[in-house]
Amino acid sequence: MVVLLYVGREIFIPIVIAILVSFVLSPPILLLRRWGLGRIISVLTVVFAALVIAFSVSAVLTRQVSELASDLPLYQATINAKLDDLRGAAADNVVFCKSLGRAEKLRRNQSASAGTFERARSFGPTKEPTRQGSGKRAPDSGRGSPA
């Protein structure tokens, strides 16, 4: 059963969405029918109103996202200024100084390890050095593994 649902999802999902939309749009259509409009006129009116609402919401969201994208450098500058103020205020506090120092050290370590990774990746895969000799392991002395 699950396999059938997975395979038929391209067909079933639009059908389920259509059923849900019909449940949402049915009450306004019935209201217009009670007011004396015909079935076709009621359906066309409600579908047109639903499309207008959907496109309006889409336009508002698009405008807000584009404004956010254009204002992002301002937000970044504001956040950086507030972080600088926090660093200045925390300079007098020993706990904050230690935690900021550790954070800076961690950031430097991460950037250094990222640079090492990039350099290593640019050279390609490396082989482990091989031991000289026959390549066989030396026999254990029977004392067990060192702890």
Sequence and secondary structure as in RCSB ss.txt:
>XXXX:A:sequence
MVVLLYVGREIFIPIVIAILVSFVLSPPILLLRRWGLGRIISVLTVVFAALVIAFSVSAVLTRQVSELASDLPLY
QATINAKLDDLRGAAADNVVFCKSLGRAEKLRRNQSASAGTFERARSFGPTKEPTRQGSGKRAPDSGRGSPA
>XXXX:A:secstr
 HHHHHHTHHHHHHHHHHHHHHHHHHHHHHHHHHTT  HHHHHHHHHHHHHHHHHHHHHHHHHHHHHHHHHHHHH
HHHHHHHHHHHHHHHTT HHHHHHHHHHHHHHHHHHHHHHHHHHHHHH        SSSS      SS    
